[in-house]
Amino acid sequence: MTRYQEDCFYCTRNAKLAANYILVAPLHVATVYLSRDQTHRGRIAVVLNWHVDEPYQLNETERQEFYDDVAHAAHAVALAFHPAKINYATYGDTVSHLHVHVVPKQPTDADWNDAFVNNPADPVLLSDTSYREIIAALRKNL
């Protein structure tokens, strides 16, 4: 199993990662990042702490621990932002590192009853103060 991939921004934690996400907290086998696009307030990514492309590349224990971290992070989102529903998305076409987008949604959202847009044309970007407030709310519940 490859533990690190040089061209992966989750592995290298480079400027591309910082341009898209803000570190929230490490968990057991994953790390929680806040999406800079807050079209859905509280949207995060839960990222495995080492590089694999697919969940089946993890052994049973690692897989269970990863999805336990996803569930724990989603619960923190639910407690902090009270969504009507949380959507979970695992893509990988352009970023193969195993991660799950955790996206809180409300019936008033433009994309309610549809999949969320991963890279919207008009992302909702916030002030540093607003990001800090969201991170504090998440950390309180992690």
Order of alpha helices (4+ residues) and beta strands (2+ residues): alpha-alpha-beta-beta-beta-alpha-beta-beta-alpha
